[in-house]
Amino acid sequence: MATPSNDAVTSDPPRTSSEPAATSGPGPLPVLSPADTARLLGTALGPIIAQGVIARRPRVVALAGRLGTDDAAVRLLQQLRARYGDGPVRVPLPGRPFALVLDGDGVRRVLTEGPEPFAPASWEKRGALGHFQPHGVLVSHGDARAERRRFTETVLDTGTPLHTDAAHIAAVARAETDAMRDIAARTGVLSWDDFVRSWWRTVRRIVLGPQARDDHDLTDTLTRLRGRGNWSFLAPRRDQLRERFAAGVRRHLDQAAPGSLAARIAAQDPGTGITPEDQVGHWLFAWDPGAAVTFRALALLATHPQVRGRARAEIAEGAQDGPPELPVLRAAVLESTRLWPTTPLLLRESTRATRWPGGDLAAGTSVLVPAWFLHRDDTRRSDADTLDVDQWLDGSATDDWMLTPFSGGHGVCPARELVLFVASTVLATLLDGHHTVLLPPESFDPSAPLPRGLNPYAMRFGVSRAATMP
Ligand code: HEM
């Protein structure tokens, strides 16, 4: 597979300042004071970035949990919105214009009006993701983005609850999870390390085929590249390391194992600008938050017997043909992404000036959607800190632009359905053990409002062979 010889296709989104005319608008948007900018950086953005935006740093995540930074960040954003309004609010950072969007209408506008004037391929993302997927769809613009998005949607079956290869995918997820559950039942404990080992085996088999099951080196190499991505443009590119990863992906793709996404890729016309190894680089990277989301959903199920009972009922019901869709479990996974979003900040870059009720936003501004705050804003959502699977089952959460765990609009996560399917199948396999009891992890008190931070790396579930639990 050829790598495009130049990066013209992923160059900066073009900018014009033709609309609206600078002098004709209602004036400039509100601007954070220097003191509030410092608080935003120190209390909210700093801790989020320190935890690792591209590859989580487990020790910093644990420290953030002890310090309660997620709580403090939500409270700060509530104060800022009370003072400056719903946004956009400009954040006067030196050298780089930023703006915060703080309500559902603003989020809808920024996510649906694109790729122009609000381009997903922001400068920050190009710096971070360029370490391992310089031609990924998320950092592409213009025709290249359109072509890569089309390719991605075709392979991932975007928008379809059951992927074309759902039967195969479910069989892989069940086999790997069964093996993990049996070991956990013997030792009495299910830890993050056990879970994530099984998760990656599942993922490599689904994406690349059975021969990739134990290719830990491939995902470890990607983790190293992602670690550099945390530093964005500050870390020099490691071309050799990236080539080692890309060559490993290509080796597996060449085998096009039946039932795997690699086989779906082989069936596509790769086009000259696709660079499948970069697209796969993003996919493998994105399965990682999927593990955290699933493990946290397991904590929700372990601590909420009523929802667990509904999940067990749908598992028992099964499906007439093929694998079941498991809507309650999917909704539990969605709640996990709402409560603890794995993309805490959605970023868009304005390619031209835009007019808002409060003023004009300049071209070249990085627009931040603070999903972690909007999902947990208990001044606007009375159920912000409780488990509510029904809002996903009745569609009200999906229609709410305050809730964007998978983004929305033209850049919505193209794997939303696929990852929900895999996560819910894994959870169903864990719950389906007739003799398996999942005990709540010690750190989690379901009678209190759900914590705004939940460190998955520290969670351990007790697993026993007792006979009954609803
Ligand atoms: C629970 C797991 C996941 C969550 C919460 C999630 C969430 C998201 C979010 C919020 C975005 C938008 C990012 C932005 O606008 O800056 C996104 C984009 C994307 N995701 Fe996911 N994702 C998940 C798993 C996956 C998986 C497993 C894959 C691939 C198999 C994937 C593929 C992509 C791609 C290709 C994009 C870029 C789309 C574009 O720019 O058009 N995601 N995802």
Boltz pocket constraint, residues with backbone or C-beta under 6 A from the ligand:
constraints:
  - pocket:
      binder: B
      contacts: [[A, 120], [A, 137], [A, 138], [A, 139], [A, 149], [A, 152], [A, 156], [A, 279], [A, 282], [A, 283], [A, 284], [A, 286], [A, 287], [A, 289], [A, 290], [A, 293], [A, 337], [A, 342], [A, 343], [A, 345], [A, 346], [A, 347], [A, 404], [A, 405], [A, 406], [A, 407], [A, 410], [A, 411], [A, 412], [A, 413], [A, 414], [A, 415], [A, 416], [A, 419]]
      max_distance: 6.0
